Amino acid sequence: MNLYSFQSDAFNYTKYLMYFLYLIVALGLSTSAPVYLDSLVYYTKLYVSLFLIFRFNPFRETKMTPLDAKIAFNSGMFLLFATTVNGIIGLYITNFKAQITTYLAARGF
């Protein structure tokens, strides 16, 4: 297995794992999923940043490969998704916890 196919496969698996964790968090199916999602988002941002800096620095000539195009497009989508959806999900979870706390307090729990 060469580095190109390894990076492509690793990127695809990470992308699908993030989609799955976002779904789990959005549906509230797991309390530990946000912790894993935060870690995965952090390391994915780190990988994408280093990849883009290395591949597209101004000191080397670069030919665009399909992997470059896939990572460049998905990094834009990832940044947009991570910025907007993380904020929305965080707000949703905060409001949901407040409603549960209010409900339980009204019932004497």
C-alpha positions as CSV (number, residue, x, y, z in Angstrom):
1,M,0.0,0.0,0.0
2,N,1.5,3.3,-1.0
3,L,1.1,6.6,0.9
4,Y,-1.4,8.1,-1.5
5,S,-3.9,5.2,-1.1
6,F,-3.3,5.1,2.7
7,Q,-4.0,8.9,3.0
8,S,-7.1,8.6,0.7
9,D,-8.5,5.7,2.7
10,A,-7.7,7.3,6.1
11,F,-9.3,10.5,5.0
12,N,-12.5,8.8,3.8
13,Y,-12.8,6.7,7.0
14,T,-12.3,9.7,9.2
15,K,-14.9,11.7,7.2
16,Y,-17.5,9.0,7.5
17,L,-16.8,8.5,11.2
18,M,-17.3,12.3,11.8
19,Y,-20.6,12.1,9.9
20,F,-21.7,9.2,12.1
21,L,-20.7,10.9,15.3
22,Y,-22.4,14.1,14.3
23,L,-25.6,12.1,13.7
24,I,-25.2,10.3,17.1
25,V,-24.7,13.7,18.9
26,A,-27.6,15.4,17.0
27,L,-30.0,12.6,17.9
28,G,-28.7,12.5,21.5
29,L,-28.0,8.7,21.4
30,S,-24.8,8.9,23.3
31,T,-23.4,11.0,26.1
32,S,-19.8,10.2,25.3
33,A,-20.0,10.9,21.5
34,P,-19.4,14.7,21.9
35,V,-16.0,13.9,23.6
36,Y,-15.0,11.6,20.7
37,L,-16.3,14.1,18.1
38,D,-14.3,17.0,19.7
39,S,-11.1,15.0,19.6
40,L,-11.8,13.8,16.0
41,V,-12.5,17.3,14.8
42,Y,-9.4,18.6,16.5
43,Y,-7.1,16.0,14.9
44,T,-8.8,16.3,11.5
45,K,-8.3,20.0,11.5
46,L,-4.6,19.5,12.4
47,Y,-4.2,16.9,9.6
48,V,-6.0,19.0,7.0
49,S,-4.0,22.1,8.0
50,L,-0.7,20.4,7.8
51,F,-1.6,18.7,4.5
52,L,-2.7,22.0,2.9
53,I,0.4,23.8,4.1
54,F,2.7,21.1,2.9
55,R,1.0,20.5,-0.5
56,F,0.3,24.1,-1.5
57,N,3.2,26.1,0.0
58,P,4.5,28.7,-2.4
59,F,8.1,27.3,-2.4
60,R,7.2,24.2,-4.5
61,E,5.5,23.5,-7.7
62,T,2.4,21.3,-7.3
63,K,0.3,19.3,-9.7
64,M,-3.2,18.9,-8.4
65,T,-4.0,15.2,-7.8
66,P,-7.5,13.8,-7.2
67,L,-6.6,13.4,-3.5
68,D,-5.6,17.1,-3.4
69,A,-8.9,18.1,-4.9
70,K,-10.9,15.8,-2.6
71,I,-9.1,17.1,0.5
72,A,-9.3,20.8,-0.6
73,F,-13.1,20.5,-1.2
74,N,-13.8,18.5,1.9
75,S,-11.7,20.8,4.1
76,G,-13.9,23.7,3.0
77,M,-17.0,21.7,3.7
78,F,-15.5,20.5,7.0
79,L,-14.7,24.0,8.2
80,L,-18.1,25.2,7.3
81,F,-19.8,22.2,8.9
82,A,-17.6,22.3,12.0
83,T,-18.2,26.0,12.5
84,T,-22.0,26.1,12.0
85,V,-23.2,22.6,13.0
86,N,-21.0,22.5,16.2
87,G,-22.5,25.8,17.3
88,I,-26.0,24.6,16.5
89,I,-25.6,21.2,18.2
90,G,-23.9,22.9,21.2
91,L,-26.9,25.3,21.6
92,Y,-29.4,22.4,21.1
93,I,-27.7,20.3,23.8
94,T,-27.5,23.3,26.2
95,N,-31.2,24.1,25.7
96,F,-32.1,20.4,26.0
97,K,-30.2,20.0,29.3
98,A,-31.9,23.2,30.6
99,Q,-35.3,21.9,29.8
100,I,-34.6,18.5,31.5
101,T,-33.3,20.3,34.6
102,T,-36.4,22.5,34.7
103,Y,-38.7,19.5,34.2
104,L,-37.0,17.5,36.9
105,A,-36.9,20.4,39.3
106,A,-40.6,21.0,38.8
107,R,-41.2,17.3,39.7
108,G,-39.1,17.5,42.8
109,F,-36.1,15.5,41.6
